[in-house]
Amino acid sequence: MDASFERASQEDIAALAAFSPPTLHEAMGQRGAMSACIRPIYPGMKLAGSALTVRCKPGDNLAIHVAAASAQPGDVLVVDNDGFVESGPFGDVLATACQARGAVGLVIDGCVRDGPCLREMGFPAFSRGLAMKGAAKTLPGEVGVPIVCAGVAVSPGDVVIGDDDGVVVVPRALIALALKGAREREDKEDAIKQKLKAGATTLDLLGLRPLLQPAR
């Protein structure tokens, strides 16, 4: 287990957090979007931080306990739990441990439990849903290693951004590209919106009319 990997700067994380996950996904060439099944457990939850990666076996959460004990301020636990939905290996006890270390959220390809408590604590959790069953603590798993979570490759220290639209992962090597592309995309969309308000149509602005012509 190694939690001493390089993390993105807080300035870069804050800059990325100013954009929505869909905008960042498009800005990176439609990359980084986790499966749509990964949602905030309650509407309005947002997260932005450095990925502290975890790989654990379905039904076992020992590795998550290890990660919580080694988290640094600004970390987001990103857990590959193999999509297992019959237990909730993360709940209010682990959320309390994470908050005490300064961790700012959780993304898990699986479920969590104690949903109402997590909401009351203000701890953002993104998962496949809620499941009340507990987990064993017998298999060490891995922490601080490259994983695949909900279809997306995640390396320790990548930036994780989440809101009601879902979760996007920005690799550290692509931060500058994502920021540049996101700014350009927002400027372009703002210009389109102004033209739409002035009476233009998306059919003309996006060049869609030729697609409506009958095939010859």
Secondary structure, 3 states (H helix, E strand, C coil): CCCCCCCCCHHHHHHHHCCCHHHHHHHCCCCCECCCCCEECCCCCCEEEEEEEEECCCCECHHHHHHHHHCCCCEEEEEEEEEECCCCCCCHHHHHHHHHHCCCEEEEEEEECCHHHHHHHCCCEEECEECCCCCECCCCCEECCCEEECCEEECCCCEEEEECCEEEEECHHHHHHHHHHHHHHHHHHHHHHHHHHCCCCHHHHCCCHHHHCCCC
